[in-house]
Amino acid sequence: MTLTTPLTALVTALALIQYFLVSAKVGWARGHYKVPAPAIDGPPEFARIVRVQANTVEQLVLFLPALWLFALSVGDRWAAGLGLLWVVGRVIYAAGYYAAAEKRHLGFLLSIVPCAVMVVGSAIAVLMSL
C-alpha cells in the first residue's frame, strides 16, 4: 500500500503521540499529588496538568479533521507543515501551562492559527472545486 499523504499521516502520528504523553502525565500527576480517580480537583499544579490534557483533546477534535481536509483539498506538504506547527505549538502550550497558567498563550496561538488556516483554506479549496 502506498500512501498519497505520508507527511500528513506522520504528523497525525506525532499529534497522537503528543496527546498520549500529556495523558500519561495526568496519570503520573495523580500519583504524585495523591489525587485518586475520578477526582479532577487538587493542587494548582495538578489542575494545570489536567487542563493541558483536556484542552489538547478539545483541540484534536478540530485539528484532525482540519488537517486531513486540508491535505486532501490543498496538499500533503502544506497540511503537514501546518500540522507540524500545531504539534510544536501544543508542546510549547503544555510546557508553558505546566509552569504557570499565564504562560500558555504563545503555544495556544501557535496551535490555533494553523487550525484556522486549515479550516478556512480547505473550505475555500472545496468551494473552488465545485
N, C-alpha and C positions, 0 to 999 in steps of 0.2 A: 504494500500500500504506500502510495506517495501522497504526502500532504501538500495541498496547494497553499496553505497558510502556516508554514512551520514556525515562523518567527512569532506569530500571534499565539500559536499553541505553546511555545516556550514561555512567553510572557504570562499566559494563563497558568502554567505550572508554577512559575515564580510567585504569582499572586496567591495561589493556593498554599504554597509552602509558607509564605509570609503570614497568611491567616492561621495556618496550623501553629506556627511559632507563637503568635500573640495569644492564641487559645491555650497553648501549653503553659504559657506564663501565668494565666489565670489559675490553672491547677497548682502550679508551684506556689503562687501567692496565697492560695487558700491554706496550704500547709504552713507557710512562713508566717502569715499573720493570724493563723488559727481561726479562720472563718469557714465553718462547716457548710457544706451544700445543704440546702439550696439557698442559703443566705447570700445576699449580694451587697450587704452593708458591712462596713468595717472601717478601719482607719483610712484617712485620705489617700495614702499610698496604694492601698488595695483598691479603693474606688476608682482611682485613675487607671489602674491596670485593667479593671473590668470595663471601664468606658472605652479604652483603646480597642479591646476585643469587640465590644458591641458596636462601636462606630465603624470598625473595619467590616464587619458583616453587613451593616447597613449600606456601606459604600459598595460592597461587592454586588449587591442587588442591582445597582445602577451600572457599575463598571463592566461586568462580564457581558451583558447584552450589548452595551455600547461598543465595547472592544470588538466583538465579533461582527456586529452590523457594519462597523467602520472597516474592518478587514475585508469583508465581502463586497462592500459597495465602493470603497476608495482604494484599498490595497493593504497587503500584508506588512510591508515595511513601515508605512505610515502608522498603521494601527499598533504595530509592535513598538515603535518609537514612543508614541503617546502612552501606550500601556506600560512601558518601562519607566517612564516619568511618573506614572501613577504609583508603581511599586516603590520607587525611590521616595516619593512623597509620603507614602504610608510608613516607611521605615523612619523617616525624619519626624513624622507626626507622632509615632509611638515613642521614639526617644525623647522628644520634647515633652509629651504629655506625662511620661513616666517621671520626668524631672519636676515638672510643675504645670498645672493646667494652662497657665498663660503662655507657655512655650510651645503650644501645639499649632499655632496659626500658620507658620510657614509650610509645615508638612500638609496641613489641610488644603492650603491654596495649591500646592504642587500636585495634589491628587484631584481636587475638584475641577480645576481648569482643564486638564486633559479629558475628563469625563464630559464636560460641557462641549468641548471641541468635537469629540467623537459623536455625541448625540446630535448636535446641530449639523455637523458635517455629513453624517450618514443620512439624516433626513433630507438634506439638500441633494445628496447623490442619488438617493432613491427617487425623489421627485423629478430630478433631471432625466432619469431613465424611463419614466412613464411615457 
